[in-house]
Amino acid sequence: MRELKYAILGLLNQKSMSGYELSAEFESALNEFWSANHSQIYPELKKLTQEGMITYEVAISGHVLQKKIYTITDAGREDFLKWLSRDQPMSSTPKDVFRLRVFFSGELTPEHRRKMFESHLTQHRSRLNYLRQQMQKFNGTPGSASPEMGDYLVLTGAIMREEMTCEWLQKCIELAGG
């Protein structure tokens, strides 16, 4: 299934955007759970246009710079809402290189293993601090009908994930010794 299609349709369902603005949304609002780069986004925009899911208008920026502003069509909105309403089976466990390294970390010296865990813990604490700062964009919990509720829920989950990962890494440091 073309999940990128629905990520783009979902973003355009919120507001019309240029390809550059869509890329920026993937790097900011969606970056905790979904990624896409320019080389994936622009071909998908072309397909969605050909399928009648989106349209675009050419806007002039400055004297000659042209950019396309994409807008979801009624057909695109209907397809997006249909996809959004479907029950989704749980995804398989994602590959995690660090956990693979942990699995084989018995081959390391205790000191090296501890340093590996401490380095990873520092990175996750940094991400956790960033996520907590992002949470400040909300004034309390948005109402259940608020368009911000989905963003709030995903951000809450990302914070909880990072908190649990930090707790797990602390436990690894304690158990692995060194």
Biotite code that builds the C-alpha atoms (Angstrom):
import biotite.structure as struc

atoms = struc.array([
    struc.Atom([0.000, 0.000, 0.000], chain_id="A", res_id=1, res_name="MET", atom_name="CA", element="C"),
    struc.Atom([1.199, 3.520, -0.748], chain_id="A", res_id=2, res_name="ARG", atom_name="CA", element="C"),
    struc.Atom([1.313, 4.957, 2.763], chain_id="A", res_id=3, res_name="GLU", atom_name="CA", element="C"),
    struc.Atom([3.192, 8.019, 1.523], chain_id="A", res_id=4, res_name="LEU", atom_name="CA", element="C"),
    struc.Atom([0.117, 8.777, -0.580], chain_id="A", res_id=5, res_name="LYS", atom_name="CA", element="C"),
    struc.Atom([-2.008, 8.999, 2.551], chain_id="A", res_id=6, res_name="TYR", atom_name="CA", element="C"),
    struc.Atom([0.575, 10.990, 4.495], chain_id="A", res_id=7, res_name="ALA", atom_name="CA", element="C"),
    struc.Atom([0.553, 13.583, 1.710], chain_id="A", res_id=8, res_name="ILE", atom_name="CA", element="C"),
    struc.Atom([-3.237, 13.526, 1.368], chain_id="A", res_id=9, res_name="LEU", atom_name="CA", element="C"),
    struc.Atom([-3.559, 13.962, 5.129], chain_id="A", res_id=10, res_name="GLY", atom_name="CA", element="C"),
    struc.Atom([-1.260, 16.971, 5.148], chain_id="A", res_id=11, res_name="LEU", atom_name="CA", element="C"),
    struc.Atom([-3.053, 18.523, 2.185], chain_id="A", res_id=12, res_name="LEU", atom_name="CA", element="C"),
    struc.Atom([-6.381, 17.823, 3.881], chain_id="A", res_id=13, res_name="ASN", atom_name="CA", element="C"),
    struc.Atom([-5.182, 20.191, 6.614], chain_id="A", res_id=14, res_name="GLN", atom_name="CA", element="C"),
    struc.Atom([-4.139, 22.948, 4.181], chain_id="A", res_id=15, res_name="LYS", atom_name="CA", element="C"),
    struc.Atom([-2.820, 23.557, 0.672], chain_id="A", res_id=16, res_name="SER", atom_name="CA", element="C"),
    struc.Atom([0.972, 23.480, 0.427], chain_id="A", res_id=17, res_name="MET", atom_name="CA", element="C"),
    struc.Atom([3.894, 23.550, -1.959], chain_id="A", res_id=18, res_name="SER", atom_name="CA", element="C"),
    struc.Atom([6.171, 20.533, -2.316], chain_id="A", res_id=19, res_name="GLY", atom_name="CA", element="C"),
    struc.Atom([8.763, 22.352, -0.245], chain_id="A", res_id=20, res_name="TYR", atom_name="CA", element="C"),
    struc.Atom([6.232, 22.970, 2.542], chain_id="A", res_id=21, res_name="GLU", atom_name="CA", element="C"),
    struc.Atom([5.215, 19.299, 2.448], chain_id="A", res_id=22, res_name="LEU", atom_name="CA", element="C"),
    struc.Atom([8.864, 18.302, 2.845], chain_id="A", res_id=23, res_name="SER", atom_name="CA", element="C"),
    struc.Atom([9.167, 20.657, 5.804], chain_id="A", res_id=24, res_name="ALA", atom_name="CA", element="C"),
    struc.Atom([6.133, 19.011, 7.449], chain_id="A", res_id=25, res_name="GLU", atom_name="CA", element="C"),
    struc.Atom([7.787, 15.594, 7.106], chain_id="A", res_id=26, res_name="PHE", atom_name="CA", element="C"),
    struc.Atom([10.889, 17.012, 8.789], chain_id="A", res_id=27, res_name="GLU", atom_name="CA", element="C"),
    struc.Atom([8.967, 18.639, 11.640], chain_id="A", res_id=28, res_name="SER", atom_name="CA", element="C"),
    struc.Atom([5.432, 17.455, 12.423], chain_id="A", res_id=29, res_name="ALA", atom_name="CA", element="C"),
    struc.Atom([5.787, 13.883, 11.167], chain_id="A", res_id=30, res_name="LEU", atom_name="CA", element="C"),
    struc.Atom([9.464, 13.204, 11.882], chain_id="A", res_id=31, res_name="ASN", atom_name="CA", element="C"),
    struc.Atom([8.856, 11.178, 15.042], chain_id="A", res_id=32, res_name="GLU", atom_name="CA", element="C"),
    struc.Atom([7.001, 8.441, 13.184], chain_id="A", res_id=33, res_name="PHE", atom_name="CA", element="C"),
    struc.Atom([7.275, 8.955, 9.429], chain_id="A", res_id=34, res_name="TRP", atom_name="CA", element="C"),
    struc.Atom([9.908, 10.143, 7.004], chain_id="A", res_id=35, res_name="SER", atom_name="CA", element="C"),
    struc.Atom([10.041, 10.987, 3.335], chain_id="A", res_id=36, res_name="ALA", atom_name="CA", element="C"),
    struc.Atom([12.526, 12.930, 1.273], chain_id="A", res_id=37, res_name="ASN", atom_name="CA", element="C"),
    struc.Atom([12.184, 15.083, -1.827], chain_id="A", res_id=38, res_name="HIS", atom_name="CA", element="C"),
    struc.Atom([12.956, 12.184, -4.154], chain_id="A", res_id=39, res_name="SER", atom_name="CA", element="C"),
    struc.Atom([9.924, 10.323, -2.757], chain_id="A", res_id=40, res_name="GLN", atom_name="CA", element="C"),
    struc.Atom([7.520, 13.241, -2.301], chain_id="A", res_id=41, res_name="ILE", atom_name="CA", element="C"),
    struc.Atom([7.659, 14.798, -5.766], chain_id="A", res_id=42, res_name="TYR", atom_name="CA", element="C"),
    struc.Atom([7.003, 11.579, -7.736], chain_id="A", res_id=43, res_name="PRO", atom_name="CA", element="C"),
    struc.Atom([4.089, 10.844, -5.380], chain_id="A", res_id=44, res_name="GLU", atom_name="CA", element="C"),
    struc.Atom([2.698, 14.342, -5.975], chain_id="A", res_id=45, res_name="LEU", atom_name="CA", element="C"),
    struc.Atom([2.833, 13.665, -9.708], chain_id="A", res_id=46, res_name="LYS", atom_name="CA", element="C"),
    struc.Atom([0.964, 10.338, -9.278], chain_id="A", res_id=47, res_name="LYS", atom_name="CA", element="C"),
    struc.Atom([-1.657, 11.918, -7.034], chain_id="A", res_id=48, res_name="LEU", atom_name="CA", element="C"),
    struc.Atom([-2.204, 14.674, -9.601], chain_id="A", res_id=49, res_name="THR", atom_name="CA", element="C"),
    struc.Atom([-2.588, 12.109, -12.397], chain_id="A", res_id=50, res_name="GLN", atom_name="CA", element="C"),
    struc.Atom([-5.061, 10.125, -10.260], chain_id="A", res_id=51, res_name="GLU", atom_name="CA", element="C"),
    struc.Atom([-7.162, 13.235, -9.597], chain_id="A", res_id=52, res_name="GLY", atom_name="CA", element="C"),
    struc.Atom([-6.511, 13.094, -5.842], chain_id="A", res_id=53, res_name="MET", atom_name="CA", element="C"),
    struc.Atom([-4.877, 16.533, -5.812], chain_id="A", res_id=54, res_name="ILE", atom_name="CA", element="C"),
    struc.Atom([-4.629, 19.562, -8.063], chain_id="A", res_id=55, res_name="THR", atom_name="CA", element="C"),
    struc.Atom([-2.175, 22.413, -8.122], chain_id="A", res_id=56, res_name="TYR", atom_name="CA", element="C"),
    struc.Atom([-1.954, 26.048, -9.044], chain_id="A", res_id=57, res_name="GLU", atom_name="CA", element="C"),
    struc.Atom([1.258, 27.716, -10.097], chain_id="A", res_id=58, res_name="VAL", atom_name="CA", element="C"),
    struc.Atom([2.120, 30.643, -7.865], chain_id="A", res_id=59, res_name="ALA", atom_name="CA", element="C"),
    struc.Atom([4.745, 33.243, -8.701], chain_id="A", res_id=60, res_name="ILE", atom_name="CA", element="C"),
    struc.Atom([7.157, 34.106, -5.927], chain_id="A", res_id=61, res_name="SER", atom_name="CA", element="C"),
    struc.Atom([9.235, 37.205, -6.594], chain_id="A", res_id=62, res_name="GLY", atom_name="CA", element="C"),
    struc.Atom([9.672, 38.071, -10.263], chain_id="A", res_id=63, res_name="HIS", atom_name="CA", element="C"),
    struc.Atom([10.129, 34.669, -11.904], chain_id="A", res_id=64, res_name="VAL", atom_name="CA", element="C"),
    struc.Atom([10.232, 31.901, -9.308], chain_id="A", res_id=65, res_name="LEU", atom_name="CA", element="C"),
    struc.Atom([7.289, 29.569, -9.791], chain_id="A", res_id=66, res_name="GLN", atom_name="CA", element="C"),
    struc.Atom([6.026, 27.072, -7.270], chain_id="A", res_id=67, res_name="LYS", atom_name="CA", element="C"),
    struc.Atom([3.128, 24.666, -7.329], chain_id="A", res_id=68, res_name="LYS", atom_name="CA", element="C"),
    struc.Atom([0.594, 24.911, -4.515], chain_id="A", res_id=69, res_name="ILE", atom_name="CA", element="C"),
    struc.Atom([-1.121, 21.545, -4.094], chain_id="A", res_id=70, res_name="TYR", atom_name="CA", element="C"),
    struc.Atom([-4.710, 21.152, -2.902], chain_id="A", res_id=71, res_name="THR", atom_name="CA", element="C"),
    struc.Atom([-6.609, 17.968, -2.112], chain_id="A", res_id=72, res_name="ILE", atom_name="CA", element="C"),
    struc.Atom([-9.643, 17.268, -4.313], chain_id="A", res_id=73, res_name="THR", atom_name="CA", element="C"),
    struc.Atom([-12.987, 15.887, -3.151], chain_id="A", res_id=74, res_name="ASP", atom_name="CA", element="C"),
    struc.Atom([-11.932, 12.478, -4.517], chain_id="A", res_id=75, res_name="ALA", atom_name="CA", element="C"),
    struc.Atom([-8.644, 12.718, -2.618], chain_id="A", res_id=76, res_name="GLY", atom_name="CA", element="C"),
    struc.Atom([-10.417, 13.695, 0.599], chain_id="A", res_id=77, res_name="ARG", atom_name="CA", element="C"),
    struc.Atom([-12.889, 10.809, 0.199], chain_id="A", res_id=78, res_name="GLU", atom_name="CA", element="C"),
    struc.Atom([-10.056, 8.313, -0.418], chain_id="A", res_id=79, res_name="ASP", atom_name="CA", element="C"),
    struc.Atom([-8.067, 9.697, 2.535], chain_id="A", res_id=80, res_name="PHE", atom_name="CA", element="C"),
    struc.Atom([-11.044, 9.488, 4.926], chain_id="A", res_id=81, res_name="LEU", atom_name="CA", element="C"),
    struc.Atom([-11.819, 5.956, 3.743], chain_id="A", res_id=82, res_name="LYS", atom_name="CA", element="C"),
    struc.Atom([-8.201, 4.937, 4.428], chain_id="A", res_id=83, res_name="TRP", atom_name="CA", element="C"),
    struc.Atom([-8.243, 6.737, 7.783], chain_id="A", res_id=84, res_name="LEU", atom_name="CA", element="C"),
    struc.Atom([-11.398, 4.889, 8.869], chain_id="A", res_id=85, res_name="SER", atom_name="CA", element="C"),
    struc.Atom([-10.131, 1.379, 8.044], chain_id="A", res_id=86, res_name="ARG", atom_name="CA", element="C"),
    struc.Atom([-8.921, -0.964, 10.751], chain_id="A", res_id=87, res_name="ASP", atom_name="CA", element="C"),
    struc.Atom([-5.165, -1.426, 10.429], chain_id="A", res_id=88, res_name="GLN", atom_name="CA", element="C"),
    struc.Atom([-3.390, -4.585, 11.566], chain_id="A", res_id=89, res_name="PRO", atom_name="CA", element="C"),
    struc.Atom([-0.350, -4.048, 13.742], chain_id="A", res_id=90, res_name="MET", atom_name="CA", element="C"),
    struc.Atom([2.892, -3.565, 11.814], chain_id="A", res_id=91, res_name="SER", atom_name="CA", element="C"),
    struc.Atom([5.731, -6.007, 12.198], chain_id="A", res_id=92, res_name="SER", atom_name="CA", element="C"),
    struc.Atom([8.455, -5.031, 14.618], chain_id="A", res_id=93, res_name="THR", atom_name="CA", element="C"),
    struc.Atom([10.682, -2.417, 12.961], chain_id="A", res_id=94, res_name="PRO", atom_name="CA", element="C"),
    struc.Atom([14.364, -3.139, 12.527], chain_id="A", res_id=95, res_name="LYS", atom_name="CA", element="C"),
    struc.Atom([16.487, -1.496, 15.204], chain_id="A", res_id=96, res_name="ASP", atom_name="CA", element="C"),
    struc.Atom([20.239, -1.586, 14.660], chain_id="A", res_id=97, res_name="VAL", atom_name="CA", element="C"),
    struc.Atom([21.012, -0.513, 18.214], chain_id="A", res_id=98, res_name="PHE", atom_name="CA", element="C"),
    struc.Atom([18.972, -3.350, 19.732], chain_id="A", res_id=99, res_name="ARG", atom_name="CA", element="C"),
    struc.Atom([20.714, -5.773, 17.378], chain_id="A", res_id=100, res_name="LEU", atom_name="CA", element="C"),
    struc.Atom([24.026, -4.475, 18.730], chain_id="A", res_id=101, res_name="ARG", atom_name="CA", element="C"),
    struc.Atom([22.720, -4.866, 22.294], chain_id="A", res_id=102, res_name="VAL", atom_name="CA", element="C"),
    struc.Atom([21.764, -8.473, 21.535], chain_id="A", res_id=103, res_name="PHE", atom_name="CA", element="C"),
    struc.Atom([25.390, -9.217, 20.628], chain_id="A", res_id=104, res_name="PHE", atom_name="CA", element="C"),
    struc.Atom([26.963, -6.866, 23.181], chain_id="A", res_id=105, res_name="SER", atom_name="CA", element="C"),
    struc.Atom([28.127, -9.765, 25.346], chain_id="A", res_id=106, res_name="GLY", atom_name="CA", element="C"),
    struc.Atom([31.130, -9.841, 23.026], chain_id="A", res_id=107, res_name="GLU", atom_name="CA", element="C"),
    struc.Atom([32.202, -6.375, 24.214], chain_id="A", res_id=108, res_name="LEU", atom_name="CA", element="C"),
    struc.Atom([34.171, -5.558, 27.324], chain_id="A", res_id=109, res_name="THR", atom_name="CA", element="C"),
    struc.Atom([31.934, -4.310, 30.158], chain_id="A", res_id=110, res_name="PRO", atom_name="CA", element="C"),
    struc.Atom([33.483, -0.842, 29.810], chain_id="A", res_id=111, res_name="GLU", atom_name="CA", element="C"),
    struc.Atom([32.787, -0.653, 26.084], chain_id="A", res_id=112, res_name="HIS", atom_name="CA", element="C"),
    struc.Atom([29.229, -1.917, 26.574], chain_id="A", res_id=113, res_name="ARG", atom_name="CA", element="C"),
    struc.Atom([28.624, 0.693, 29.293], chain_id="A", res_id=114, res_name="ARG", atom_name="CA", element="C"),
    struc.Atom([29.940, 3.461, 27.022], chain_id="A", res_id=115, res_name="LYS", atom_name="CA", element="C"),
    struc.Atom([27.652, 2.255, 24.233], chain_id="A", res_id=116, res_name="MET", atom_name="CA", element="C"),
    struc.Atom([24.629, 2.431, 26.552], chain_id="A", res_id=117, res_name="PHE", atom_name="CA", element="C"),
    struc.Atom([25.633, 5.801, 28.008], chain_id="A", res_id=118, res_name="GLU", atom_name="CA", element="C"),
    struc.Atom([26.086, 7.288, 24.550], chain_id="A", res_id=119, res_name="SER", atom_name="CA", element="C"),
    struc.Atom([22.682, 6.067, 23.469], chain_id="A", res_id=120, res_name="HIS", atom_name="CA", element="C"),
    struc.Atom([21.109, 7.298, 26.709], chain_id="A", res_id=121, res_name="LEU", atom_name="CA", element="C"),
    struc.Atom([22.533, 10.780, 26.095], chain_id="A", res_id=122, res_name="THR", atom_name="CA", element="C"),
    struc.Atom([21.021, 10.807, 22.597], chain_id="A", res_id=123, res_name="GLN", atom_name="CA", element="C"),
    struc.Atom([17.595, 9.702, 23.851], chain_id="A", res_id=124, res_name="HIS", atom_name="CA", element="C"),
    struc.Atom([17.621, 12.249, 26.677], chain_id="A", res_id=125, res_name="ARG", atom_name="CA", element="C"),
    struc.Atom([18.348, 14.935, 24.110], chain_id="A", res_id=126, res_name="SER", atom_name="CA", element="C"),
    struc.Atom([15.441, 13.750, 21.945], chain_id="A", res_id=127, res_name="ARG", atom_name="CA", element="C"),
    struc.Atom([13.187, 13.625, 25.013], chain_id="A", res_id=128, res_name="LEU", atom_name="CA", element="C"),
    struc.Atom([14.074, 17.235, 25.875], chain_id="A", res_id=129, res_name="ASN", atom_name="CA", element="C"),
    struc.Atom([13.320, 18.284, 22.300], chain_id="A", res_id=130, res_name="TYR", atom_name="CA", element="C"),
    struc.Atom([9.931, 16.530, 22.387], chain_id="A", res_id=131, res_name="LEU", atom_name="CA", element="C"),
    struc.Atom([9.033, 18.137, 25.697], chain_id="A", res_id=132, res_name="ARG", atom_name="CA", element="C"),
    struc.Atom([9.845, 21.532, 24.187], chain_id="A", res_id=133, res_name="GLN", atom_name="CA", element="C"),
    struc.Atom([7.578, 20.698, 21.234], chain_id="A", res_id=134, res_name="GLN", atom_name="CA", element="C"),
    struc.Atom([4.748, 19.946, 23.662], chain_id="A", res_id=135, res_name="MET", atom_name="CA", element="C"),
    struc.Atom([4.850, 23.590, 24.775], chain_id="A", res_id=136, res_name="GLN", atom_name="CA", element="C"),
    struc.Atom([3.109, 24.607, 21.543], chain_id="A", res_id=137, res_name="LYS", atom_name="CA", element="C"),
    struc.Atom([-0.126, 23.341, 23.097], chain_id="A", res_id=138, res_name="PHE", atom_name="CA", element="C"),
    struc.Atom([-1.956, 25.239, 25.813], chain_id="A", res_id=139, res_name="ASN", atom_name="CA", element="C"),
    struc.Atom([-3.049, 22.221, 27.781], chain_id="A", res_id=140, res_name="GLY", atom_name="CA", element="C"),
    struc.Atom([-4.799, 19.285, 26.166], chain_id="A", res_id=141, res_name="THR", atom_name="CA", element="C"),
    struc.Atom([-6.632, 20.146, 22.932], chain_id="A", res_id=142, res_name="PRO", atom_name="CA", element="C"),
    struc.Atom([-10.325, 19.307, 22.789], chain_id="A", res_id=143, res_name="GLY", atom_name="CA", element="C"),
    struc.Atom([-11.252, 15.953, 21.265], chain_id="A", res_id=144, res_name="SER", atom_name="CA", element="C"),
    struc.Atom([-12.660, 17.677, 18.145], chain_id="A", res_id=145, res_name="ALA", atom_name="CA", element="C"),
    struc.Atom([-9.594, 19.902, 17.726], chain_id="A", res_id=146, res_name="SER", atom_name="CA", element="C"),
    struc.Atom([-7.495, 19.402, 14.586], chain_id="A", res_id=147, res_name="PRO", atom_name="CA", element="C"),
    struc.Atom([-4.461, 19.524, 16.913], chain_id="A", res_id=148, res_name="GLU", atom_name="CA", element="C"),
    struc.Atom([-5.570, 16.441, 18.873], chain_id="A", res_id=149, res_name="MET", atom_name="CA", element="C"),
    struc.Atom([-3.781, 13.973, 16.557], chain_id="A", res_id=150, res_name="GLY", atom_name="CA", element="C"),
    struc.Atom([-0.510, 15.892, 16.782], chain_id="A", res_id=151, res_name="ASP", atom_name="CA", element="C"),
    struc.Atom([-0.893, 16.072, 20.566], chain_id="A", res_id=152, res_name="TYR", atom_name="CA", element="C"),
    struc.Atom([-1.535, 12.321, 20.862], chain_id="A", res_id=153, res_name="LEU", atom_name="CA", element="C"),
    struc.Atom([1.436, 11.388, 18.658], chain_id="A", res_id=154, res_name="VAL", atom_name="CA", element="C"),
    struc.Atom([3.718, 13.759, 20.555], chain_id="A", res_id=155, res_name="LEU", atom_name="CA", element="C"),
    struc.Atom([2.497, 12.332, 23.869], chain_id="A", res_id=156, res_name="THR", atom_name="CA", element="C"),
    struc.Atom([3.289, 8.829, 22.612], chain_id="A", res_id=157, res_name="GLY", atom_name="CA", element="C"),
    struc.Atom([6.738, 9.909, 21.417], chain_id="A", res_id=158, res_name="ALA", atom_name="CA", element="C"),
    struc.Atom([7.508, 11.393, 24.841], chain_id="A", res_id=159, res_name="ILE", atom_name="CA", element="C"),
    struc.Atom([6.348, 8.229, 26.586], chain_id="A", res_id=160, res_name="MET", atom_name="CA", element="C"),
    struc.Atom([8.444, 6.107, 24.187], chain_id="A", res_id=161, res_name="ARG", atom_name="CA", element="C"),
    struc.Atom([11.559, 8.164, 24.909], chain_id="A", res_id=162, res_name="GLU", atom_name="CA", element="C"),
    struc.Atom([10.935, 8.071, 28.660], chain_id="A", res_id=163, res_name="GLU", atom_name="CA", element="C"),
    struc.Atom([10.662, 4.279, 28.543], chain_id="A", res_id=164, res_name="MET", atom_name="CA", element="C"),
    struc.Atom([13.747, 3.989, 26.329], chain_id="A", res_id=165, res_name="THR", atom_name="CA", element="C"),
    struc.Atom([15.734, 6.106, 28.795], chain_id="A", res_id=166, res_name="CYS", atom_name="CA", element="C"),
    struc.Atom([14.484, 3.938, 31.649], chain_id="A", res_id=167, res_name="GLU", atom_name="CA", element="C"),
    struc.Atom([15.460, 0.781, 29.734], chain_id="A", res_id=168, res_name="TRP", atom_name="CA", element="C"),
    struc.Atom([18.937, 2.158, 28.959], chain_id="A", res_id=169, res_name="LEU", atom_name="CA", element="C"),
    struc.Atom([19.449, 3.047, 32.630], chain_id="A", res_id=170, res_name="GLN", atom_name="CA", element="C"),
    struc.Atom([18.530, -0.566, 33.470], chain_id="A", res_id=171, res_name="LYS", atom_name="CA", element="C"),
    struc.Atom([20.988, -1.817, 30.828], chain_id="A", res_id=172, res_name="CYS", atom_name="CA", element="C"),
    struc.Atom([23.759, 0.274, 32.368], chain_id="A", res_id=173, res_name="ILE", atom_name="CA", element="C"),
    struc.Atom([22.948, -1.121, 35.831], chain_id="A", res_id=174, res_name="GLU", atom_name="CA", element="C"),
    struc.Atom([22.753, -4.742, 34.650], chain_id="A", res_id=175, res_name="LEU", atom_name="CA", element="C"),
    struc.Atom([25.700, -4.686, 32.257], chain_id="A", res_id=176, res_name="ALA", atom_name="CA", element="C"),
    struc.Atom([28.072, -3.333, 34.879], chain_id="A", res_id=177, res_name="GLY", atom_name="CA", element="C"),
    struc.Atom([31.470, -2.073, 33.924], chain_id="A", res_id=178, res_name="GLY", atom_name="CA", element="C"),
])
